[in-house]
Amino acid sequence: MRGSSSYGDRDHGRDRPRFGAMSGRGGPPPMKFGNPGERLRKKKWNMDDLPKFEKNFYTEHPEVQHLSQFEMEEFRRNKEITVRGSGCPKAIPAFHQAQFPQYVMDVLMQQHFKEPTAIQAQGFPVALSGRDMVGIAQTGSGKTLAYLLPAIVHINHQPYLERGDGPICLVLAPTRELAQQVQQVALEYGKSSRIKSTCVYGGAPKGPQIRDLERGVEIIIATPGRLIDFLESGKTNLTRCTYLVLDEADRMLDMGFEPQIRKIVEQIRPNRQTLMWSATWPKDVRQLAEDFLREYVQINIGALELSANHNILQIVDVCMETEKDQKLLQLMEEIMAEKENKTIIFVETKKRCDELTRRMRRDGWPAMCIHGDKSQPERDWVLAEFRSGKAPVLLATDVASRGLDVEDIKFVINYDYPNSSEDYVHRIGRTARSTNTGTAYTFFTQGNCRQARDLVRVLTEARQAVNPKLLQLVDSGRGGNGGRMRYRGSSSYNSNSTYQGGYDRRTYGGGGSKDGANGFSSGGRTNHDANHSSSSYRDRSQGQRSSYNSGGSDQFQSYSGSGGYSSRSGGPPPGGQSSQLQGQFAQPPSAPPSAGGANSSDGSALSLLYSHRSRASWGSLLTLLLLHPLLLQALLLPGSRVTRKRCRVHCGHSVCCFIFLSST
């Protein structure tokens, strides 16, 4: 009986495994819940039983009808519109030619929109005609309105919702920030027609979201995880959904949402209208389109390959990891002197995001940060402060690299280069929204050289000047180094050792020296260089883009030691400076002799100089031995020993450590 067990009974079986224990078997504990969407069963649709619905509401405007085929092709060519698929309607040069209801046109007039963007000009007719479509366009091109305004027209032609009905329009977004921004646009354009919408995302209380769903909403903007949670618990359903939008589909696939997306789409009737939007067109996105869309029209804005917004000035600084803090400080001094200085700084990890934010705030910079570990109220507050300009510097991980729509961001800094060039394009797309212009700075290190080739393609397509140092990294990766830039005994010029026309880090202690190498010193914000350049990079590079085609490939921007970015032409460094490898990737003074040549009896020393980016550890010794098998043989000689010491003689870097292997 319960409560009558003795202490012996309670102790019985204590030697069993604590977890994973059904019938005394070992193994991991049973999961309380399975994978997301595991409890959702694929629906078997009988098309004859499904109620009919209308999805073609487009009537070509007389002004568009009178446009000849040549005039339409010329319009598309000027707007860089490429169309694939049969039966695609003509693009519309003006908003009134879409023949939206008056309540939609009134809001467009209030927003002071003069003409549709390229993706809207071609996307409105396709979406209003009920066709499935794929829209590929750069960030900030107006994709949200391209699917929301046709969605409002679609909803107003459907029967009213009844109690227990789910939404008519479903928008899937990768992040909660993007979902919230889409809902804000839906509220602005839907309130005049009494179309209700709600935003469903994780990291926020479920109660208010459930109340909205129970009251009935025509539009749901959701992240996949929270929506599946509500579908499994029966809080909503997708039986009435006839208009499906996959916003930033490439990003959702990158974040691993493909299984959840497929589970959600299985709950929607097959003859729905589906619109997929993406900034890139990789293979997995193409496969998703083939699976979900029927006889779709593909609209591409700009180049068919990976492309960035041409309104963004892109500056790539090839540097060392230890120089980033100093360069960031110099760059922020220049940016904060501008009247419009709203800036996003992207970093790789949440830990580094927090650490860099603390250092910047301690030194007086108005910086805040957001990342995946921040609570939703905190993220909302930080974004509100950033939008208002009270905190014009925002540090973020890739959680904010897509969907963050703030019109007046002027600068983007890639403190850490992202994992792919697609993410790079989306990061820098936070600036130059709509028709604005902006500047993107990128710190590119040796560890990123696997991405150098793709980055050069992006820069070339956008008609940006390519830093010759970046081209050297591409050549190094092609030479069999696998992009790792390990020491190979080469004597070619190392672009990371000395900036052209700049300074020698061995002399000035840049990057890692104690005296001012770290830009974020305890002394607070200081002017590091007395001879700081009086004119900014932007003032000195007005003719950069115009000179691109006339030898522009040799023009590049480097962050000079005297502060500020400077534009110089390629070529050998001035002053007859040595072109041999220096600093971290220097040629060792003496190569280690072979194991057979080491003679311990005559007391000759067997040594190797090894440079490491951070404090050398005994773990790094293993890497060294794996790279140089001869050293392993030498280490096995009688009397060999390993020592570790710090040295600043060779390159002037306090963080450079050297490992000596010696025989005694």
C-alpha positions as CSV (number, residue, x, y, z in Angstrom):
1,M,0.0,0.0,0.0
2,R,1.1,3.6,-0.6
3,G,2.8,5.0,2.5
4,S,3.6,1.7,4.1
5,S,6.9,1.0,2.5
6,S,9.9,0.6,4.7
7,Y,13.2,2.3,4.3
8,G,14.5,-0.9,2.9
9,D,11.8,-0.8,0.2
10,R,12.7,2.7,-0.7
11,D,16.4,1.9,-0.9
12,H,15.6,-1.2,-3.0
13,G,17.1,-0.7,-6.5
14,R,19.1,2.4,-5.7
15,D,22.0,0.9,-7.6
16,R,20.0,1.0,-10.8
17,P,20.8,3.6,-13.4
18,R,19.1,6.9,-12.5
19,F,17.9,7.7,-16.0
20,G,16.6,5.7,-18.9
21,A,15.0,3.2,-16.8
22,M,12.1,1.2,-18.1
23,S,12.3,-2.4,-16.8
24,G,15.8,-1.7,-15.6
25,R,17.2,-1.1,-19.1
26,G,19.9,1.5,-19.6
27,G,20.0,4.3,-22.2
28,P,18.8,7.8,-22.5
29,P,15.6,9.0,-20.7
30,P,12.4,8.7,-22.7
31,M,11.5,12.0,-24.3
32,K,8.3,13.5,-23.0
33,F,7.7,15.0,-26.4
34,G,8.9,13.9,-29.8
35,N,10.2,16.0,-32.6
36,P,8.2,19.1,-33.5
37,G,5.2,18.1,-35.5
38,E,5.5,14.4,-34.7
39,R,1.9,14.3,-33.5
40,L,0.5,16.0,-36.6
41,R,-0.9,13.5,-39.1
42,K,-0.8,14.1,-42.8
43,K,-4.3,14.9,-44.0
44,K,-5.8,13.0,-46.9
45,W,-7.6,15.6,-49.0
46,N,-10.7,14.8,-51.1
47,M,-10.8,17.6,-53.6
48,D,-14.5,17.0,-54.4
49,D,-15.4,17.6,-50.8
50,L,-13.5,20.8,-50.3
51,P,-15.4,24.0,-50.7
52,K,-14.6,26.1,-53.8
53,F,-12.8,29.4,-53.4
54,E,-11.8,32.2,-55.7
55,K,-8.2,33.3,-56.2
56,N,-8.0,35.2,-59.5
57,F,-9.0,38.8,-59.0
58,Y,-6.7,40.5,-61.6
59,T,-8.0,42.5,-64.5
60,E,-5.4,44.1,-66.6
61,H,-5.6,47.9,-66.6
62,P,-6.2,49.5,-70.0
63,E,-2.9,51.4,-69.7
64,V,-1.0,48.1,-69.3
65,Q,-2.9,46.5,-72.2
66,H,-1.7,49.2,-74.5
67,L,1.9,48.6,-73.7
68,S,3.6,46.7,-76.5
69,Q,5.8,43.7,-76.0
70,F,8.9,45.7,-76.8
71,E,7.9,48.4,-74.2
72,M,7.3,45.8,-71.5
73,E,10.7,44.1,-72.2
74,E,12.4,47.5,-72.0
75,F,10.6,48.2,-68.7
76,R,11.7,44.9,-67.3
77,R,15.3,45.4,-68.5
78,N,15.5,48.8,-66.8
79,K,14.1,47.3,-63.6
80,E,16.4,44.2,-63.9
81,I,13.3,41.9,-63.8
82,T,13.7,38.4,-65.1
83,V,10.7,36.2,-65.5
84,R,10.5,32.5,-65.9
85,G,7.3,30.5,-66.4
86,S,4.4,30.5,-68.9
87,G,1.5,32.9,-68.9
88,C,3.1,35.6,-66.7
89,P,1.1,38.8,-66.8
90,K,2.7,42.1,-67.7
91,A,4.3,44.3,-65.0
92,I,2.6,47.4,-63.8
93,P,4.6,50.7,-63.8
94,A,2.2,52.4,-61.3
95,F,0.2,51.5,-58.2
96,H,-3.2,52.4,-59.6
97,Q,-2.8,49.9,-62.5
98,A,-3.0,47.1,-59.9
99,Q,-6.6,48.3,-59.2
100,F,-6.4,47.7,-55.5
101,P,-9.5,48.6,-53.4
102,Q,-9.6,52.3,-52.4
103,Y,-8.9,51.5,-48.8
104,V,-5.6,50.0,-49.8
105,M,-4.8,52.9,-52.1
106,D,-5.5,55.4,-49.3
107,V,-2.9,53.8,-47.1
108,L,-0.4,53.8,-49.9
109,M,-1.0,57.5,-50.4
110,Q,-0.5,58.1,-46.6
111,Q,2.8,56.2,-46.8
112,H,3.9,58.5,-49.7
113,F,4.9,55.7,-52.0
114,K,5.3,57.1,-55.5
115,E,5.7,53.9,-57.6
116,P,6.0,50.2,-57.0
117,T,9.4,48.6,-56.6
118,A,10.6,46.1,-59.2
119,I,9.4,43.1,-57.2
120,Q,6.1,44.8,-56.6
121,A,5.6,45.9,-60.2
122,Q,5.8,42.3,-61.4
123,G,4.7,40.5,-58.2
124,F,1.3,42.3,-57.8
125,P,-0.2,41.0,-61.1
126,V,1.1,37.5,-60.5
127,A,-0.2,37.3,-57.0
128,L,-3.6,38.9,-57.8
129,S,-4.1,36.4,-60.7
130,G,-4.0,33.5,-58.2
131,R,-0.7,32.0,-59.6
132,D,1.9,30.3,-57.5
133,M,5.1,32.3,-57.6
134,V,8.7,32.5,-56.4
135,G,10.1,36.0,-55.8
136,I,13.9,36.3,-55.6
137,A,15.0,39.8,-54.7
138,Q,17.5,41.5,-52.4
139,T,16.7,42.6,-48.9
140,G,14.8,45.8,-48.6
141,S,13.2,45.6,-52.0
142,G,9.5,45.7,-50.8
143,K,8.7,42.0,-50.8
144,T,6.4,42.3,-47.7
145,L,3.9,44.6,-49.5
146,A,4.3,42.4,-52.7
147,Y,2.5,39.6,-50.9
148,L,0.4,41.3,-48.2
149,L,-1.6,43.6,-50.4
150,P,-2.8,40.7,-52.7
151,A,-3.5,38.8,-49.5
152,I,-5.9,41.5,-48.3
153,V,-7.7,41.3,-51.7
154,H,-7.8,37.5,-51.5
155,I,-9.2,37.5,-48.0
156,N,-11.9,40.0,-48.8
157,H,-13.2,37.7,-51.5
158,Q,-13.6,34.8,-49.2
159,P,-16.5,33.9,-46.8
160,Y,-16.4,35.4,-43.3
161,L,-14.7,33.3,-40.6
162,E,-16.9,31.2,-38.4
163,R,-16.3,30.1,-34.9
164,G,-13.4,27.6,-34.7
165,D,-12.1,28.5,-38.2
166,G,-8.4,29.0,-38.7
167,P,-6.7,31.8,-40.8
168,I,-7.2,32.4,-44.5
169,C,-3.7,33.7,-45.0
170,L,-0.6,32.1,-43.3
171,V,2.8,33.8,-43.4
172,L,5.7,31.7,-42.2
173,A,8.8,33.7,-41.1
174,P,12.2,32.5,-39.8
175,T,12.5,34.9,-36.8
176,R,10.2,36.6,-34.4
177,E,11.6,40.0,-35.4
178,L,10.6,39.5,-39.0
179,A,7.2,38.1,-37.9
180,Q,6.5,41.2,-35.8
181,Q,7.5,43.5,-38.6
182,V,5.2,41.8,-41.1
183,Q,2.3,42.0,-38.6
184,Q,2.9,45.7,-38.2
185,V,2.5,46.1,-41.9
186,A,-0.6,43.9,-41.9
187,L,-2.1,46.0,-39.1
188,E,-1.6,49.2,-41.1
189,Y,-3.2,48.0,-44.3
190,G,-5.8,45.7,-42.8
191,K,-7.5,47.9,-40.2
192,S,-9.4,49.8,-42.8
193,S,-11.0,46.6,-44.1
194,R,-11.3,45.1,-40.6
195,I,-9.0,42.3,-41.4
196,K,-7.6,40.9,-38.1
197,S,-4.1,39.5,-37.8
198,T,-1.9,38.1,-35.1
199,C,1.7,37.2,-34.6
200,V,2.6,33.7,-33.3
201,Y,6.2,33.2,-32.2
202,G,8.3,31.5,-29.4
203,G,9.8,33.3,-26.5
204,A,6.6,35.1,-25.6
205,P,3.6,34.1,-23.4
206,K,1.2,31.8,-25.1
207,G,-1.9,33.2,-23.4
208,P,-2.4,36.4,-25.5
209,Q,-1.6,34.5,-28.7
210,I,-4.2,31.8,-27.9
211,R,-6.8,34.4,-27.2
212,D,-6.3,36.0,-30.6
213,L,-6.5,32.6,-32.3
214,E,-9.7,31.7,-30.4
215,R,-11.4,35.0,-31.4
216,G,-10.5,34.3,-35.0
217,V,-8.0,36.1,-37.3
218,E,-7.8,36.2,-41.0
219,I,-3.9,36.5,-41.1
220,I,-1.4,34.6,-39.0
221,I,2.2,35.5,-39.2
222,A,4.1,32.7,-37.4
223,T,7.5,31.1,-36.8
224,P,7.3,27.4,-37.5
225,G,8.0,26.1,-34.0
226,R,5.2,27.9,-32.1
227,L,2.7,27.3,-34.9
228,I,3.3,23.6,-34.7
229,D,2.8,23.8,-31.0
230,F,-0.6,25.3,-31.4
231,L,-1.6,23.0,-34.2
232,E,-0.7,19.9,-32.1
233,S,-2.6,21.3,-29.1
234,G,-5.7,22.1,-31.2
235,K,-5.5,25.9,-30.6
236,T,-5.9,26.6,-34.3
237,N,-6.2,24.7,-37.6
238,L,-5.4,25.4,-41.2
239,T,-8.5,24.1,-42.9
240,R,-9.6,27.5,-44.2
241,C,-6.1,28.5,-45.3
242,T,-6.0,29.2,-49.0
243,Y,-3.1,31.7,-49.2
244,L,0.3,30.5,-48.0
245,V,3.4,32.7,-47.9
246,L,6.9,31.4,-47.1
247,D,9.0,34.5,-46.4
248,E,12.7,34.2,-46.5
249,A,12.5,30.5,-47.3
250,D,16.3,30.2,-47.7
251,R,16.8,31.5,-44.2
252,M,14.2,29.1,-42.8
253,L,16.0,26.2,-44.4
254,D,19.4,27.4,-43.1
255,M,17.9,27.4,-39.6
256,G,16.8,23.8,-40.0
257,F,13.0,24.5,-40.3
258,E,12.4,22.3,-43.4
259,P,10.8,19.4,-41.4
260,Q,8.5,21.7,-39.6
261,I,7.6,23.6,-42.8
262,R,6.7,20.3,-44.5
263,K,4.5,19.3,-41.5
264,I,2.7,22.6,-41.6
265,V,2.1,22.5,-45.4
266,E,0.6,19.0,-45.1
267,Q,-2.2,20.6,-43.0
268,I,-3.2,23.0,-45.9
269,R,-5.3,22.1,-48.8
270,P,-3.3,21.2,-52.0
271,N,-5.1,23.7,-54.3
272,R,-4.0,26.7,-52.2
273,Q,-2.1,29.6,-53.6
274,T,1.5,29.6,-52.5
275,L,4.0,32.4,-52.7
276,M,7.7,31.8,-51.8
277,W,10.1,34.6,-51.2
278,S,13.9,34.4,-50.9
279,A,17.0,36.5,-51.4
280,T,19.0,33.5,-52.8
281,W,18.1,30.5,-55.0
282,P,20.1,27.6,-53.7
283,K,19.4,23.9,-54.5
284,D,17.4,23.2,-51.3
285,V,15.1,26.2,-52.0
286,R,14.6,25.1,-55.5
287,Q,13.6,21.6,-54.3
288,L,11.1,23.1,-51.8
289,A,9.6,25.1,-54.6
290,E,9.2,22.0,-56.8
291,D,7.5,20.2,-53.9
292,F,5.1,23.0,-52.8
293,L,4.3,25.0,-55.9
294,R,2.3,24.2,-59.0
295,E,3.1,25.7,-62.4
296,Y,4.7,28.6,-60.7
297,V,6.1,31.9,-62.1
298,Q,9.7,32.8,-61.0
299,I,10.5,36.5,-60.7
300,N,14.1,37.4,-60.2
301,I,15.3,41.0,-59.5
302,G,18.9,41.7,-60.3
303,A,21.5,39.1,-61.2
304,L,20.6,35.5,-61.3
305,E,23.6,34.6,-59.1
306,L,24.2,35.7,-55.5
307,S,24.0,39.5,-55.5
308,A,24.0,42.3,-53.0
309,N,22.2,45.6,-53.1
310,H,24.1,47.9,-55.5
311,N,23.2,50.9,-53.3
312,I,25.6,49.6,-50.6
313,L,29.3,50.7,-50.6
314,Q,31.1,47.5,-49.5
315,I,34.6,47.9,-47.9
316,V,36.5,44.8,-47.0
317,D,39.5,45.1,-44.6
318,V,41.8,42.0,-44.6
319,C,43.3,42.0,-41.1
320,M,44.4,39.8,-38.3
321,E,42.0,38.6,-35.6
322,T,43.9,40.5,-32.9
323,E,43.5,43.8,-34.8
324,K,39.7,43.8,-34.9
325,D,39.2,45.7,-31.6
326,Q,41.5,48.5,-32.5
327,K,40.1,48.8,-36.0
328,L,36.5,48.8,-34.7
329,L,37.4,51.6,-32.3
330,Q,38.9,53.7,-35.1
331,L,36.0,53.0,-37.3
332,M,33.4,53.9,-34.7
333,E,35.2,57.2,-34.0
334,E,34.7,58.1,-37.7
335,I,31.1,56.8,-37.9
336,M,30.0,58.7,-34.7
337,A,31.2,61.9,-36.2
338,E,28.6,61.6,-38.9
339,K,25.2,63.1,-38.5
340,E,23.4,59.9,-39.5
341,N,25.3,57.2,-37.6
342,K,22.9,54.3,-36.9
343,T,25.0,51.2,-37.0
344,I,24.6,47.4,-36.7
345,I,27.7,45.3,-35.7
346,F,27.4,41.6,-36.4
347,V,29.4,39.1,-34.4
348,E,29.5,35.3,-34.6
349,T,28.6,34.1,-31.1
350,K,26.3,35.2,-28.3
351,K,29.2,35.3,-25.8
352,R,31.3,37.6,-27.9
353,C,28.2,39.8,-28.5
354,D,27.8,40.3,-24.8
355,E,31.5,40.8,-24.1
356,L,31.9,43.3,-26.9
357,T,28.8,45.2,-25.8
358,R,30.1,45.5,-22.2
359,R,33.4,46.8,-23.4
360,M,31.9,49.4,-25.7
361,R,29.4,50.6,-23.1
362,R,32.2,50.8,-20.5
363,D,34.1,53.0,-22.9
364,G,31.2,55.3,-23.5
365,W,29.7,54.0,-26.7
366,P,25.8,54.0,-26.8
367,A,25.7,50.3,-27.7
368,M,23.1,47.5,-27.0
369,C,22.8,44.0,-28.2
370,I,20.3,41.3,-29.1
371,H,20.8,37.5,-29.7
372,G,18.9,34.3,-29.2
373,D,19.3,34.1,-25.4
374,K,17.7,37.5,-24.8
375,S,14.1,37.4,-23.6
376,Q,11.4,38.7,-25.9
377,P,10.6,41.8,-23.8
378,E,14.3,42.7,-23.7
379,R,14.7,42.2,-27.4
380,D,11.6,44.4,-28.0
381,W,13.0,47.1,-25.7
382,V,16.5,47.1,-27.3
383,L,15.0,47.3,-30.9
384,A,12.7,50.2,-29.8
385,E,15.8,52.0,-28.4
386,F,17.7,51.4,-31.6
387,R,14.8,52.5,-33.8
388,S,14.3,55.7,-31.8
389,G,18.0,56.5,-32.0
390,K,18.6,56.5,-28.3
391,A,21.1,53.7,-28.8
392,P,22.4,54.1,-32.3
393,V,24.8,51.2,-32.1
394,L,23.3,47.6,-32.1
395,L,25.4,44.5,-31.8
396,A,23.7,41.3,-33.0
397,T,24.2,37.7,-34.0
398,D,22.6,36.4,-37.1
399,V,19.3,36.2,-35.3
400,A,18.8,39.8,-36.5
401,S,20.6,39.5,-39.8
402,R,17.3,39.0,-41.7
403,G,14.0,40.7,-41.3
404,L,15.3,43.6,-39.2
405,D,13.7,46.5,-41.1
406,V,14.9,49.8,-39.9
407,E,14.9,52.4,-42.6
408,D,17.7,54.7,-41.4
409,I,20.5,52.3,-40.8
410,K,23.5,53.8,-42.5
411,F,26.3,51.4,-41.5
412,V,26.8,47.7,-41.1
413,I,30.0,46.3,-39.6
414,N,30.8,42.6,-40.0
415,Y,33.1,42.2,-37.0
416,D,33.1,38.5,-37.6
417,Y,32.5,37.3,-41.2
418,P,29.5,35.0,-41.4
419,N,29.6,31.3,-42.3
420,S,28.4,31.9,-45.9
421,S,28.2,34.6,-48.5
422,E,24.4,34.3,-48.5
423,D,24.4,35.4,-44.9
424,Y,26.9,38.2,-45.8
425,V,24.4,39.5,-48.4
426,H,21.6,39.4,-45.8
427,R,23.6,41.1,-43.2
428,I,24.7,44.1,-45.3
429,G,21.1,44.3,-46.6
430,R,20.1,45.8,-43.2
431,T,21.3,49.1,-44.7
432,A,20.2,50.8,-47.9
433,R,16.6,49.8,-47.4
434,S,14.2,50.8,-50.3
435,T,16.1,53.4,-52.3
436,N,18.5,54.6,-49.5
437,T,22.2,54.2,-49.6
438,G,24.5,52.7,-47.0
439,T,28.0,51.5,-46.2
440,A,29.1,48.0,-45.1
441,Y,32.5,47.4,-43.5
442,T,33.8,43.8,-43.2
443,F,36.8,42.5,-41.2
444,F,38.1,39.5,-43.1
445,T,40.8,37.3,-41.5
446,Q,42.9,34.4,-42.6
447,G,40.4,32.1,-40.9
448,N,37.7,33.2,-43.4
449,C,39.7,32.6,-46.6
450,R,37.5,29.7,-47.6
451,Q,34.8,32.3,-48.2
452,A,37.1,34.7,-50.1
453,R,36.2,33.4,-53.6
454,D,32.4,33.8,-53.0
455,L,33.0,37.3,-51.5
456,V,35.0,38.4,-54.5
457,R,32.1,37.3,-56.7
458,V,29.6,39.3,-54.7
459,L,31.8,42.4,-54.8
460,T,32.4,42.1,-58.5
461,E,28.7,41.6,-59.3
462,A,27.9,44.8,-57.3
463,R,30.7,46.7,-59.1
464,Q,32.6,47.2,-55.9
465,A,36.4,47.6,-55.8
466,V,38.1,44.4,-54.7
467,N,40.9,44.6,-52.2
468,P,44.0,43.0,-53.7
469,K,44.7,41.4,-50.3
470,L,41.4,39.5,-50.7
471,L,42.5,38.4,-54.2
472,Q,45.7,37.0,-52.7
473,L,43.7,35.0,-50.2
474,V,41.7,33.5,-53.2
475,D,45.0,32.6,-54.9
476,S,46.3,31.1,-51.7
477,G,43.2,28.9,-51.4
478,R,43.5,27.8,-55.0
479,G,47.1,26.8,-54.4
480,G,46.2,23.7,-52.4
481,N,46.1,25.3,-49.0
482,G,42.4,24.5,-48.6
483,G,41.8,28.0,-47.6
484,R,43.6,27.5,-44.2
485,M,46.7,29.6,-44.9
486,R,49.0,27.4,-42.9
487,Y,52.7,28.0,-43.1
488,R,54.1,26.3,-46.2
489,G,57.5,27.9,-46.3
490,S,56.5,30.3,-49.0
491,S,58.3,33.6,-49.5
492,S,55.5,35.4,-51.3
493,Y,54.2,38.7,-50.0
494,N,51.8,38.3,-47.1
495,S,49.2,41.0,-47.3
496,N,48.5,40.7,-43.6
497,S,51.9,41.6,-42.4
498,T,52.0,45.2,-43.6
499,Y,49.3,47.5,-44.9
500,Q,50.2,49.1,-48.2
501,G,51.1,52.6,-47.5
502,G,50.3,52.0,-43.8
503,Y,52.5,50.7,-41.0
504,D,54.5,47.7,-40.0
505,R,53.0,46.0,-37.0
506,R,56.4,44.8,-35.9
507,T,57.4,48.4,-35.3
508,Y,54.1,49.8,-34.0
509,G,52.9,46.8,-32.0
510,G,49.5,46.8,-33.7
511,G,47.0,44.2,-32.8
512,G,48.3,42.5,-29.7
513,S,50.9,44.6,-28.0
514,K,50.3,45.9,-24.5
515,D,50.6,49.5,-25.2
516,G,47.3,50.4,-27.0
517,A,46.9,47.3,-29.1
518,N,43.5,46.7,-27.7
519,G,41.2,49.5,-28.8
520,F,39.0,49.0,-25.7
521,S,41.4,49.9,-23.0
522,S,40.4,50.9,-19.5
523,G,41.2,54.5,-20.3
524,G,37.9,54.8,-22.1
525,R,37.3,56.4,-25.5
526,T,40.5,58.1,-26.6
527,N,42.0,59.4,-29.8
528,H,44.5,56.7,-30.5
529,D,46.4,58.5,-33.2
530,A,47.5,62.1,-33.0
531,N,47.7,62.3,-36.7
532,H,44.2,61.0,-37.3
533,S,43.2,61.5,-40.9
534,S,41.3,64.8,-41.2
535,S,39.1,63.5,-44.1
536,S,37.0,60.4,-43.8
537,Y,37.2,57.5,-46.2
538,R,33.8,58.4,-47.6
539,D,35.1,61.9,-48.6
540,R,38.1,60.5,-50.3
541,S,36.4,57.8,-52.3
542,Q,33.6,59.6,-54.1
543,G,34.9,58.3,-57.5
544,Q,35.4,54.8,-56.5
545,R,32.5,53.2,-58.3
546,S,32.9,55.3,-61.5
547,S,36.6,54.1,-61.7
548,Y,35.7,50.5,-61.2
549,N,35.7,49.6,-64.9
550,S,38.8,51.7,-65.7
551,G,41.4,49.8,-63.6
552,G,39.1,49.8,-60.6
553,S,40.0,46.3,-59.7
554,D,43.3,47.7,-58.4
555,Q,41.6,50.2,-56.2
556,F,40.9,49.2,-52.7
557,Q,40.3,50.6,-49.3
558,S,42.5,49.7,-46.3
559,Y,42.3,50.8,-42.8
560,S,45.5,52.7,-42.3
561,G,47.5,52.9,-39.1
562,S,47.0,56.6,-38.9
563,G,43.3,56.1,-38.5
564,G,40.4,56.1,-41.0
565,Y,40.0,54.2,-44.2
566,S,42.1,55.3,-47.2
567,S,41.8,54.5,-50.8
568,R,45.0,53.5,-52.6
569,S,46.0,51.6,-55.6
570,G,47.6,48.2,-55.6
571,G,51.3,47.6,-56.1
572,P,54.3,47.0,-53.9
573,P,54.5,48.6,-50.5
574,P,56.2,52.0,-50.5
575,G,59.6,52.6,-49.1
576,G,61.2,49.5,-50.4
577,Q,59.6,47.4,-47.7
578,S,60.4,43.7,-47.7
579,S,57.9,41.5,-49.4
580,Q,58.8,38.4,-47.4
581,L,56.4,36.9,-45.0
582,Q,56.4,38.6,-41.6
583,G,54.7,38.4,-38.3
584,Q,52.5,35.4,-37.6
585,F,53.2,33.5,-40.9
586,A,56.9,34.3,-41.0
587,Q,59.6,32.0,-42.2
588,P,61.2,30.2,-39.2
589,P,64.8,31.2,-38.6
590,S,65.9,27.6,-39.0
591,A,64.0,24.6,-40.2
592,P,64.0,21.6,-37.9
593,P,66.5,19.0,-38.9
594,S,65.4,15.5,-39.6
595,A,65.2,13.0,-36.8
596,G,68.1,11.1,-38.3
597,G,70.3,14.2,-38.2
598,A,69.8,15.0,-34.5
599,N,72.9,14.1,-32.5
600,S,72.3,14.3,-28.7
601,S,75.8,13.4,-27.9
602,D,77.4,16.6,-29.2
603,G,74.8,18.7,-27.5
604,S,73.3,20.3,-30.7
605,A,69.8,21.7,-30.1
606,L,66.9,20.6,-32.2
607,S,64.3,23.4,-32.2
608,L,61.3,24.7,-34.0
609,L,59.7,28.2,-33.7
610,Y,55.9,27.9,-33.7
611,S,53.5,30.9,-33.8
612,H,50.0,30.6,-32.6
613,R,47.2,33.2,-32.7
614,S,46.3,32.9,-29.1
615,R,48.1,31.8,-26.0
616,A,49.8,28.5,-26.8
617,S,48.7,25.5,-24.9
618,W,49.9,21.9,-24.7
619,G,46.9,21.0,-26.8
620,S,48.3,23.1,-29.7
621,L,51.5,21.0,-29.5
622,L,49.5,18.0,-30.7
623,T,48.3,19.9,-33.7
624,L,51.9,20.9,-34.4
625,L,53.1,17.3,-34.2
626,L,50.4,16.1,-36.5
627,L,51.4,18.7,-39.1
628,H,55.1,17.9,-38.8
629,P,55.7,14.1,-38.3
630,L,59.5,14.6,-38.2
631,L,59.1,16.5,-35.0
632,L,57.3,13.6,-33.4
633,Q,60.3,11.4,-34.3
634,A,62.6,14.0,-32.8
635,L,60.6,14.2,-29.6
636,L,61.0,10.5,-29.1
637,L,64.8,10.8,-29.0
638,P,66.4,10.2,-25.6
639,G,66.5,13.3,-23.5
640,S,64.1,15.3,-25.5
641,R,61.9,17.7,-23.7
642,V,59.2,20.3,-24.4
643,T,59.2,23.8,-23.1
644,R,56.8,26.8,-23.6
645,K,57.8,30.4,-23.4
646,R,56.7,33.9,-24.5
647,C,58.7,35.9,-26.9
648,R,58.2,39.4,-28.5
649,V,61.5,39.6,-30.3
650,H,60.3,38.2,-33.6
651,C,57.0,39.9,-34.4
652,G,56.2,42.3,-31.5
653,H,53.0,40.5,-30.5
654,S,52.5,39.8,-26.9
655,V,49.9,37.2,-27.8
656,C,52.2,35.3,-30.1
657,C,53.7,32.3,-28.2
658,F,56.4,30.0,-29.3
659,I,56.9,26.3,-28.6
660,F,60.5,25.0,-28.5
661,L,61.3,21.3,-29.0
662,S,64.8,20.7,-27.8
663,S,67.1,17.8,-27.2
664,T,69.4,17.8,-24.2
